[in-house]
Amino acid sequence: RILIAVAIVALLAATALGIAYRKVMVIKNIEVAGVDDATAQKVRYLSGLKLGQSIFDVDSRQIAINLRADGYIKLCDVAVERTDTVRISVAMRTPAAALQHLGFSYLVDGELSVLESSNGQTDFGVPLIKGASMQQTPVGMTLNMDASQRELAMELLEAIYGAGLGELVSEINIADTQNLTLTTRTGQVYRLGDRTNMATKLSLVAPVDAQLSAEGREPGTVDVSGGKYADYIPPESTPAPTPMP
């Protein structure tokens, strides 16, 4: 009985100490790193954290969920410092591409995280990815699409922006992985073939596009799938589809 009584007293004391400790260990500062002051203030609001809240209630997973309300904000880290300060490190996502599905337009970054969505066909001024198998996705989430196509799309976007073609490319079609194509804003369609040697193939696009425009060539098809040269096929030389019987 004595041991039981001692255990109960110890448990009550520990509980009281824990309650007191929670009241002392509270949030006095919420620091936001990686963005300007206006965005930092928005991050503080969206995080759901409150001054005076117990430091033990800080849940990085819940903060990440809360920040999805703004698709442009990318959570990098949540850390508790000096027993009374929460430091939230974030970065701003950059628009890289757009997709359209079931009457919705999606603006995504290079990781295919949804920054914005809107009804109808919206021109976001970035390359439009066509031929993707996808489903509706809320803002702040990674685009819900076929995993292999997601990997391919991210790889292509990285290569396109790495080649400095972000402003020149208007469309990318990934429906056929062996016959990828991109369309420039001049209307020329470039056959890329499969995903191999993509950097070499893309290096031909800008100079060829500039030359064709300087020569006044009409928008046609340019085959760069070999990676060594560009074969321009004017629109009148494009084979007509074989009529069905």
Solvent accessible surface area in square Angstrom, and as a share of the most:
residue,aa,sasa,rsa
1,R,244,0.89
2,I,140,0.71
3,L,151,0.75
4,I,112,0.57
5,A,52,0.40
6,V,88,0.51
7,A,60,0.47
8,I,91,0.46
9,V,98,0.56
10,A,58,0.45
11,L,120,0.60
12,L,113,0.56
13,A,59,0.46
14,A,60,0.47
15,T,69,0.40
16,A,60,0.46
17,L,127,0.63
18,G,32,0.30
19,I,90,0.46
20,A,49,0.38
21,Y,113,0.43
22,R,99,0.36
23,K,150,0.64
24,V,107,0.61
25,M,29,0.13
26,V,27,0.15
27,I,1,0.00
28,K,121,0.51
29,N,67,0.34
30,I,19,0.10
31,E,55,0.25
32,V,21,0.12
33,A,23,0.18
34,G,67,0.65
35,V,33,0.19
36,D,93,0.48
37,D,126,0.65
38,A,81,0.63
39,T,25,0.14
40,A,6,0.04
41,Q,111,0.49
42,K,95,0.40
43,V,0,0.00
44,R,77,0.28
45,Y,164,0.63
46,L,31,0.16
47,S,2,0.01
48,G,39,0.37
49,L,13,0.07
50,K,130,0.55
51,L,122,0.61
52,G,49,0.48
53,Q,47,0.21
54,S,13,0.09
55,I,13,0.06
56,F,101,0.42
57,D,67,0.35
58,V,29,0.17
59,D,71,0.37
60,S,59,0.38
61,R,175,0.64
62,Q,79,0.35
63,I,3,0.01
64,A,34,0.26
65,I,58,0.30
66,N,41,0.21
67,L,3,0.02
68,R,98,0.36
69,A,77,0.59
70,D,23,0.12
71,G,4,0.04
72,Y,57,0.22
73,I,11,0.05
74,K,66,0.28
75,L,46,0.23
76,C,76,0.46
77,D,76,0.40
78,V,28,0.16
79,A,32,0.25
80,V,74,0.43
81,E,55,0.25
82,R,154,0.56
83,T,77,0.45
84,D,33,0.17
85,T,0,0.00
86,V,0,0.00
87,R,87,0.32
88,I,0,0.00
89,S,28,0.18
90,V,6,0.04
91,A,36,0.28
92,M,94,0.42
93,R,47,0.17
94,T,98,0.57
95,P,47,0.29
96,A,8,0.06
97,A,0,0.00
98,A,4,0.03
99,L,1,0.01
100,Q,68,0.30
101,H,41,0.18
102,L,136,0.68
103,G,53,0.51
104,F,66,0.28
105,S,0,0.00
106,Y,4,0.01
107,L,7,0.04
108,V,0,0.00
109,D,8,0.04
110,G,34,0.32
111,E,78,0.35
112,L,0,0.00
113,S,6,0.04
114,V,0,0.00
115,L,5,0.02
116,E,67,0.30
117,S,47,0.30
118,S,37,0.24
119,N,120,0.61
120,G,35,0.34
121,Q,159,0.71
122,T,49,0.29
123,D,120,0.62
124,F,47,0.20
125,G,50,0.48
126,V,21,0.12
127,P,0,0.00
128,L,30,0.15
129,I,6,0.03
130,K,84,0.36
131,G,36,0.35
132,A,24,0.19
133,S,71,0.46
134,M,18,0.08
135,Q,114,0.51
136,Q,97,0.43
137,T,10,0.06
138,P,88,0.55
139,V,49,0.28
140,G,18,0.18
141,M,72,0.32
142,T,71,0.41
143,L,0,0.00
144,N,68,0.35
145,M,13,0.06
146,D,63,0.32
147,A,70,0.54
148,S,74,0.47
149,Q,22,0.10
150,R,61,0.22
151,E,110,0.49
152,L,3,0.01
153,A,2,0.01
154,M,68,0.30
155,E,64,0.29
156,L,2,0.01
157,L,3,0.01
158,E,136,0.61
159,A,23,0.18
160,I,0,0.00
161,Y,88,0.34
162,G,70,0.67
163,A,45,0.35
164,G,64,0.61
165,L,4,0.02
166,G,11,0.11
167,E,156,0.70
168,L,44,0.22
169,V,0,0.00
170,S,24,0.15
171,E,54,0.24
172,I,2,0.01
173,N,57,0.29
174,I,0,0.00
175,A,66,0.52
176,D,66,0.34
177,T,61,0.35
178,Q,113,0.50
179,N,93,0.47
180,L,0,0.00
181,T,35,0.20
182,L,1,0.00
183,T,29,0.17
184,T,1,0.01
185,R,116,0.42
186,T,58,0.34
187,G,28,0.27
188,Q,5,0.02
189,V,52,0.30
190,Y,0,0.00
191,R,92,0.34
192,L,1,0.00
193,G,14,0.13
194,D,46,0.24
195,R,86,0.31
196,T,75,0.43
197,N,107,0.55
198,M,13,0.06
199,A,77,0.59
200,T,71,0.41
201,K,5,0.02
202,L,1,0.01
203,S,68,0.44
204,L,37,0.18
205,V,0,0.00
206,A,43,0.33
207,P,79,0.50
208,V,26,0.15
209,D,4,0.02
210,A,64,0.50
211,Q,103,0.46
212,L,9,0.05
213,S,62,0.40
214,A,92,0.72
215,E,86,0.39
216,G,61,0.59
217,R,110,0.40
218,E,112,0.50
219,P,71,0.45
220,G,8,0.08
221,T,17,0.10
222,V,0,0.00
223,D,38,0.19
224,V,0,0.00
225,S,45,0.29
226,G,58,0.56
227,G,8,0.08
228,K,179,0.76
229,Y,151,0.57
230,A,36,0.28
231,D,69,0.36
232,Y,43,0.16
233,I,36,0.18
234,P,35,0.22
235,P,54,0.34
236,E,139,0.62
237,S,62,0.40
238,T,60,0.35
239,P,107,0.67
240,A,88,0.68
241,P,124,0.78
242,T,116,0.68
243,P,115,0.72
244,M,171,0.77
245,P,172,1.08
